[in-house]
Amino acid sequence: MHRSLLMTAALLGALGVILGAFGAHGLKELVPPETVNAFQTGVQYQMYHVFALLFIGVLWQNFSSKLLKAAGNCFLLGMLLFSGSLYLITILKANDITGLGKLGIITPVGGLFFIAGWLLLFLALLKKSPEQGQA
């Protein structure tokens, strides 16, 4: 599991850099400044949680557990829902598509997955010690 998680984190990191560069240079011509700020927030949180996934991938070698796996899955879902919803809202605004204002409710759900991931990571580390071996 740790290798696939590390590879996923690496790809999401590359995507985060690409999206961040687009947000800093090309997006300003397509959408208003507040939308650029929301997009950049999505990129920022994606990158934070790429590092969390990398951390979990490295920890997996010594602390493998269901809680650790669940934390990684929560971070992935958080990125999809939180960052993904901000990216989608930006695309819709750039294309003048209206009427999907309720899409913004997905963003805080993604935030809840981020919080759950951090709490599960805490519990995984609290429950396991290196001396207990692999689960």
Contacts in CASP RR format, 6 or more apart in sequence:
PFRMAT RR
TARGET T0000
AUTHOR 0000-0000-0000
METHOD contacts of the structure
MODEL  1
MHRSLLMTAALLGALGVILGAFGAHGLKELVPPETVNAFQTGVQYQMYHV
FALLFIGVLWQNFSSKLLKAAGNCFLLGMLLFSGSLYLITILKANDITGL
GKLGIITPVGGLFFIAGWLLLFLALLKKSPEQGQA
1 57 0 8 1.000
1 60 0 8 1.000
1 64 0 8 1.000
1 69 0 8 1.000
2 56 0 8 1.000
2 57 0 8 1.000
2 58 0 8 1.000
2 60 0 8 1.000
2 61 0 8 1.000
2 64 0 8 1.000
5 53 0 8 1.000
5 56 0 8 1.000
5 57 0 8 1.000
5 60 0 8 1.000
5 72 0 8 1.000
6 53 0 8 1.000
6 54 0 8 1.000
6 57 0 8 1.000
6 58 0 8 1.000
8 53 0 8 1.000
8 76 0 8 1.000
9 50 0 8 1.000
9 51 0 8 1.000
9 53 0 8 1.000
9 54 0 8 1.000
9 57 0 8 1.000
10 54 0 8 1.000
12 46 0 8 1.000
12 50 0 8 1.000
12 53 0 8 1.000
12 79 0 8 1.000
13 46 0 8 1.000
13 47 0 8 1.000
13 50 0 8 1.000
15 46 0 8 1.000
16 43 0 8 1.000
16 46 0 8 1.000
16 47 0 8 1.000
16 50 0 8 1.000
19 39 0 8 1.000
19 43 0 8 1.000
19 46 0 8 1.000
19 87 0 8 1.000
20 40 0 8 1.000
20 43 0 8 1.000
23 36 0 8 1.000
23 39 0 8 1.000
23 40 0 8 1.000
23 43 0 8 1.000
24 40 0 8 1.000
27 35 0 8 1.000
27 36 0 8 1.000
27 39 0 8 1.000
27 90 0 8 1.000
27 94 0 8 1.000
28 36 0 8 1.000
30 94 0 8 1.000
31 39 0 8 1.000
31 90 0 8 1.000
31 93 0 8 1.000
31 94 0 8 1.000
32 93 0 8 1.000
35 89 0 8 1.000
35 90 0 8 1.000
35 93 0 8 1.000
35 94 0 8 1.000
36 90 0 8 1.000
38 86 0 8 1.000
38 89 0 8 1.000
38 90 0 8 1.000
39 86 0 8 1.000
39 87 0 8 1.000
39 90 0 8 1.000
41 86 0 8 1.000
42 82 0 8 1.000
42 83 0 8 1.000
42 84 0 8 1.000
42 86 0 8 1.000
42 87 0 8 1.000
43 83 0 8 1.000
45 79 0 8 1.000
45 82 0 8 1.000
45 83 0 8 1.000
45 111 0 8 1.000
45 114 0 8 1.000
46 79 0 8 1.000
46 83 0 8 1.000
49 75 0 8 1.000
49 78 0 8 1.000
49 79 0 8 1.000
49 114 0 8 1.000
50 79 0 8 1.000
52 72 0 8 1.000
52 75 0 8 1.000
52 117 0 8 1.000
52 118 0 8 1.000
52 121 0 8 1.000
53 72 0 8 1.000
53 75 0 8 1.000
53 76 0 8 1.000
56 68 0 8 1.000
56 71 0 8 1.000
56 72 0 8 1.000
56 75 0 8 1.000
56 121 0 8 1.000
59 68 0 8 1.000
59 124 0 8 1.000
59 125 0 8 1.000
60 68 0 8 1.000
62 130 0 8 1.000
62 133 0 8 1.000
63 124 0 8 1.000
63 125 0 8 1.000
63 128 0 8 1.000
63 130 0 8 1.000
64 134 0 8 1.000
64 135 0 8 1.000
65 124 0 8 1.000
65 127 0 8 1.000
65 128 0 8 1.000
65 135 0 8 1.000
66 135 0 8 1.000
67 120 0 8 1.000
67 121 0 8 1.000
67 123 0 8 1.000
67 124 0 8 1.000
67 127 0 8 1.000
68 120 0 8 1.000
68 121 0 8 1.000
68 124 0 8 1.000
68 128 0 8 1.000
70 117 0 8 1.000
70 120 0 8 1.000
71 116 0 8 1.000
71 117 0 8 1.000
71 118 0 8 1.000
71 120 0 8 1.000
71 121 0 8 1.000
71 124 0 8 1.000
72 117 0 8 1.000
72 120 0 8 1.000
72 121 0 8 1.000
74 113 0 8 1.000
74 114 0 8 1.000
74 116 0 8 1.000
74 117 0 8 1.000
74 120 0 8 1.000
75 113 0 8 1.000
75 114 0 8 1.000
75 117 0 8 1.000
77 110 0 8 1.000
77 113 0 8 1.000
78 110 0 8 1.000
78 111 0 8 1.000
78 113 0 8 1.000
78 114 0 8 1.000
80 110 0 8 1.000
81 106 0 8 1.000
81 107 0 8 1.000
81 109 0 8 1.000
81 110 0 8 1.000
81 111 0 8 1.000
81 113 0 8 1.000
82 106 0 8 1.000
82 107 0 8 1.000
82 108 0 8 1.000
82 109 0 8 1.000
82 110 0 8 1.000
82 111 0 8 1.000
82 113 0 8 1.000
82 114 0 8 1.000
85 103 0 8 1.000
85 104 0 8 1.000
85 106 0 8 1.000
85 107 0 8 1.000
85 110 0 8 1.000
86 107 0 8 1.000
88 103 0 8 1.000
89 103 0 8 1.000
89 104 0 8 1.000
92 98 0 8 1.000
92 100 0 8 1.000
92 103 0 8 1.000
128 135 0 8 1.000
END
